[in-house]
């Protein structure tokens, strides 16, 4: 069915989670064709913005948010980037609208779930749930996120969630400094990420210029998802 989409110019195929798309397509215009086992679909990208999602597996069709959620739950999918001209992209958008695929543009808040044809994805093959789209705008909707914040000197800017009592920017900065000193003393380079895993949850802090970006989650969020979320937030800031 997606053979009717414009072919575009292929930029190659790779295997990665869908979250890779959101942080590496800022200047890309086209379709990212996706493959999961015997299922096929695509994500239309307009210079960093996901415009439409579509996925079909057997007789089950997912459109919009339902396709996005399913593809985001896959640990690794096959991605093929197909670059479009403005005319090809317009033709792809027209195809989506003709086939009932929700199209997101600047005037719309987000793609909406389309419940037809088994859109809950209950009968699709399931892999381990990992990275979702790492977007600041989606943090409030994600389960398991306790805090996302940026520390500058003694001030903490809360991006999402609530800061637990006792968590201070000074303590976070001190932990990073001590960890960086330890890494340097064993000749392992410099610190890029600071991860703390406890029975209660995960904490990640990343130096970013003059500030520190940190994310705190409960144990329901896989460590790989925390890492993907942090990378996405860094690309948005």
Secondary structure, 3 states (H helix, E strand, C coil): CHHHCCCCEEEEEEEECCHHHHHCCCCCEEEEEEEECCEEEEEEEECCEEEEEEEEECCEEEEEHHHHHHHHCCCCEEEEEEECCHHHHHHHHHHHHHCCCCCCCCCCCCCCEECCCCCCCCCCCCCCCCCCCCCHHHHHHCCCEEEEEEEECCEEEEEEECCCCCCCHHHHHHHHHHHHHHHHHCCCCCCCCEEEECCCEEEEEEEECCEEEEEEEECCCCHHHHHHHHHHHHHHC
